Amino acid sequence: MRSMEHVATVVRAAFDLLFPPLCLVCGQPGAADRPSLCDACWRSIVRLGPPWCALCGRPFWILDAAGARLDGHAPADLCGACRRHRPAFTYGRSATLYGGAVREALHAFKFSGKTALAAPLGDLLHDACALGLPLAPHLVVPVPLHRGRERERGFNQAALLAGRVARRLGAPVATRVLCRVRSTRAQADLSGVERRTNVRGAFAVRDRAGLAGRHVLLVDDVLTTGATLSECARVLIDAGALTVGALTVARVT
């Protein structure tokens, strides 16, 4: 049996040498340790870090035309959006800004079924966690898709990402705690108020027993206004969760 496994390993290595896996974003040869994403695309990703909003993680800095970081003045611990409409989650963190290689990777992941990208995107989530989460999670919960949307797509991208980061954090992932009880309009063209109205009442908790007194980490792909994550957090806290953090691969500033 071991000899057969060794032969299979050698054959795979030879195949990869002759036909190296290609980056699913740009089509160039993938990295040896990250075959679905090449080194150039990986290096182009802008990582987020402090100073940032203490609640949603919005960075208090911008990039100039050359891509250099310009730190701005943080007038308070919270950004203007959180002061105007405080989200229900306890804290928010995003690994990167939505754009460039990350935008292309997320689009290929969600809409073209390139699920191999869950690995590098999950690594980005773990890197964001490595900067320090305010609270160590007891449980990792993905934002659910409506069952019709998940059936159509074949998978829930948030669940794949949650599984990756949960393994790295050593925390259990709970894919059935939270469910989407009604389909909602696409959020893309809606205002902030419309987004909050659109998702109100769209989520429910299936199992309250595992939530009581727990620190929950909620995982999704992109944060735009935070309406979806906030509604999920509200439902989880109402069901007994002590705190709910929100973690996404990217955020739209």
N, C-alpha and C positions, 0 to 999 in steps of 0.2 A: 504493500500500500504506500509506504514511504517513497519507494523508488518511482511509483507512478506519479505521486505528487511532485517529486523532484523533476521528473520529465516534463510535467505540465508547466512548472515554474520556468524551466529553461525555454520551453516553446514560447510561452508568453513574452519572456524577455527578448527572445530573438525576433518575435513579431513586432514588438514595440520598437526595437532597434531599426528594423527595416521600414516599418510604417508607424512612425511616432504619433501618439495621440495629438490631435490639433486643438488649439485654444478655441473654445466654443463662442468666444466673443469676436476675435479678429482673424481666426483661421491659421495663425502661425503655430509652429510646434509648441505644445504645452510644456510646462516645467516638469522636471523629473519627479518632484515631490507633489506636484499639483497639476496633473495632466489636463484637466479641463480648463485651465487658465494659464496663460503664458506669463513669464516674468515681467514683460513690459506692461501688460495690462494690470498685473498685481501692483507694480510700483506706481502706477498712475493714480491709484485710489487714494483720495484725500481722507485721512483718518481724523476723527473728531476727538478733541480733548479739552480740558478746561483752559480758560474760564468759560463756563457755560451756565445756563439757567439751572438753578438748584432743583427745579421741579420737572421740566420737560427735556432738559439737556440741550436746548438751543444754544449754539456757540455764540459767545460774545466777541467774535472776530470774523473777519472776511478775508477773501483771497484777492490780491491785486491781479492785473492783467497778465503778469508773468507767473502767477501761481504762488506767489509768496504770501505768507500769512501776515495780516495786519491786525494786531490786537486792538479792539475797541474799548471804550470806557463802559464798564458795567455799572449802571446807575443804581442797581439793586440786585438782590439775590435772584429775583424772578424777572423773566422777560416780560415785555408788554402784553403779549398774547395771554400768558398765564395770569397776569394781574387783572386783565379784562374778563377772562373766563377760565377759572381754575379747573383743571381736569381732575377726574376722580382718582387717577392713579397716584401712588405715593411718590414715585420718581420715574423719570424716563431717561433712557440712554440709547443712542444710535451710534453705530460703528463708523458711519461715513456719510458724506453728502450724496444726494441723489443726482447723478450725472455721469457722463463719460462711460468708462468700462463697467461701473456698477449698474448704471441704468440698463446698458445692453445685456449684462449678465442676468439681471432680474427679469428682464423681458423674455430672454431665451428660456430661463428657468420656468417661468409661469405659463407662458403662452406657446412655447415650442416643445415643451416636455423634456428639456435638457436637465434632467434631475441630477446628473453628475455634478452640476454646479452647486448643489446643496453643500458639498464638502468645503470648497473655498469660501462660500458665503457664510457657512457655519463657523469657519475659522475666524472670519471677521467679527462675528458675534462674540466669540470667546475672547478675542483680543480686546473688545470693548469691555467685557466683564473684568479682564485682567487689570484695567485701570482702576478698578475698585467699585463694587456695588455698595450702596449704603447699607443694605441688609442681605445676608446670605439666604438664598431662597430654599424653602423646604420642598417646593414643587414648581415644575415648569409646565406652563399651560399654553398651547398654541391658540391663536385667534381662529375660530372655526369658519369654514365655508358653509353655505347652505348646501344641503345634501344634493340638490339638483346640480349646482355648480361644481361640486366635487366629483360627482358622477361624470359630468361632461369633461372635466379636466383630467380625471383619472387619479388625482392626488390633491392633497392640501399642502401648498408650499410652506405655510407656517408650521405645519406638523413636522415636515422633514427638517426644517431649520431648528425647531424646538428639540427634536431628538438629538441632533448633532451637539447643540450647546449643553443639553442636559447631561450627556455622557461626559463631556469635558468638565462640567462642574460637579459631577458626582451626585446629581439630584435626580429624583424620578420625574419622568414626563407623564403627564396625564392628558391624554387626547380626548377623553370622553367626559371630563368634568363640565366643560362648557359646550353649549350647542347653539347654533343659529336657528331660531324658530320660525323665521320668515325671511323670504328673499327681499333684498333691498335694491334700490337703483344704484347704478355705478356712481361713485363719489366724485369722479374726476372733474366734472363740470359744475359742481355745486359749490355754493358759498359756505362759509363756516357754519352759519346758522342752519342752512339747509342740510348740511352734513350731519349735524347733531340731531336734527329732526328725523332725518332719514334712518338713522340707526337706533333711535329710541325704541326700546321694547323688542329689538331684533334678536336679543340673546337671552339665554336662560341657563341655569345651573342644573345639571342632572343629579349630582351627588354632593350634598352638603356636608356629609360626615367627614370627608377628608379635608375640608377647608377650615374648620374651626381653629382659630388661633394660629393659622399658618401664614408664613411669608410666601407669597406667590410671585413668580416671574412670568409675565405674559409676553409671548413672542409673536412678532409679525414681520413682514418684509419691509414695508415702508411706512413712515410716519409723515403725514402731510399736515393736517390740522390737529390730529390726535383724537378726533371724534370717535372713531371706532374703538380705539384702545381705551378711551375714557369710559365709554358705555360698557365695555366688557369688565373693566375694573369696578365700576359701580355695582354691577350684578354680582361679581365675586365677593365684594365687601359686604353687600347686603346679605349674602349667603353665609357670612361668618369669617371670611378671610381677614387676617389682622392687617396686612398690608399687601399692596399689589404694585410691583414694579413693571415698567413697560420697556421692552428691548426690541429694537428693530435693526435690520441691516443698514438702512439708509433713512435719511430724513430730508424733506424739502424745506429749505430755509425760508 
